[in-house]
Amino acid sequence: MLLAPFTLADVPATRSPRRTRRATVKAAVPAERVPAWLVAWAIVGALLLAFVPATRGGGFGGATLPFWLLGAPLVDIAWLTRRRWLAVLRDVLARR
């Protein structure tokens, strides 16, 4: 299901209390690269689901085609950018 590799190197997050919020998030999170083809897959899938009614699923295929057109690339993008989202979430929760 996931196309993202599971062997990504874990880099420990280091935070400095004197840095600004954006600088802290950028320093704590390594730059993840989302492949352009994965973003294009999600965009094309969303356009197909919006403008071609046959791709929205039905009685025979269920929801498998909408999942593979839009759900799978979004899950992969979320997996590849998980450290960035977690760092932002930690930063927001720490300020509250």
C-alpha positions in Angstrom: 0.0 0.0 0.0 2.6 2.5 1.0 5.2 3.5 -1.6 7.3 5.4 0.9 10.4 3.6 2.1 10.4 2.4 5.7 14.2 2.6 5.9 14.4 6.4 6.4 17.2 7.4 8.7 16.1 8.8 12.0 17.7 12.0 12.9 17.3 13.2 16.5 15.5 16.4 16.9 17.5 19.1 18.6 15.9 22.4 19.7 17.4 25.6 20.9 15.3 27.7 23.2 16.6 31.0 21.7 15.6 30.3 18.1 12.4 31.5 16.6 9.6 29.0 16.0 10.2 28.6 12.3 14.0 28.3 12.7 13.4 25.7 15.5 11.1 23.6 13.3 13.5 23.8 10.3 16.4 22.9 12.5 14.6 20.0 14.2 13.3 18.4 11.0 15.5 17.2 8.2 14.4 18.4 4.7 12.0 15.7 3.4 11.6 15.6 -0.3 8.3 14.5 -1.7 8.7 13.2 -5.3 7.1 15.3 -7.9 5.5 12.3 -9.5 3.7 11.6 -6.2 2.2 15.1 -6.0 1.2 14.8 -9.7 -0.4 11.5 -9.0 -2.5 13.1 -6.2 -3.5 16.1 -8.4 -4.4 14.0 -11.4 -6.4 11.6 -9.2 -8.3 14.4 -7.6 -9.1 15.9 -11.1 -10.2 12.5 -12.4 -12.5 12.0 -9.3 -13.9 15.5 -9.7 -14.6 15.3 -13.5 -15.1 11.6 -14.4 -18.0 10.1 -12.5 -17.0 6.5 -13.5 -13.9 6.8 -11.3 -15.8 7.5 -8.1 -16.5 3.8 -7.4 -19.6 1.8 -7.7 -21.2 -1.5 -6.8 -18.7 -3.7 -8.5 -15.4 -2.0 -7.7 -16.4 -0.4 -4.4 -14.0 2.3 -3.3 -10.8 0.8 -4.6 -10.3 3.1 -7.6 -10.9 6.3 -5.5 -8.4 5.0 -3.0 -5.7 4.3 -5.5 -6.3 7.6 -7.3 -6.3 9.9 -4.3 -6.0 8.0 -1.0 -2.8 6.2 -1.6 -0.8 9.2 -2.8 -2.1 11.3 0.1 -1.1 8.5 2.6 2.4 8.4 1.1 2.8 12.2 1.2 1.7 12.2 4.8 4.2 9.4 5.6 7.1 11.2 3.9 6.4 14.5 5.7 5.5 13.0 9.1 8.5 14.4 10.9 7.7 17.9 9.7 4.1 17.6 10.9 5.1 16.2 14.2 7.6 19.0 14.8 4.9 21.6 14.0 2.4 19.9 16.3 4.9 19.7 19.1 5.7 23.4 18.7 2.0 24.3 18.8 1.3 22.2 21.8 4.4 23.5 23.6 3.2 27.1 23.1 -0.2 26.3 24.7 
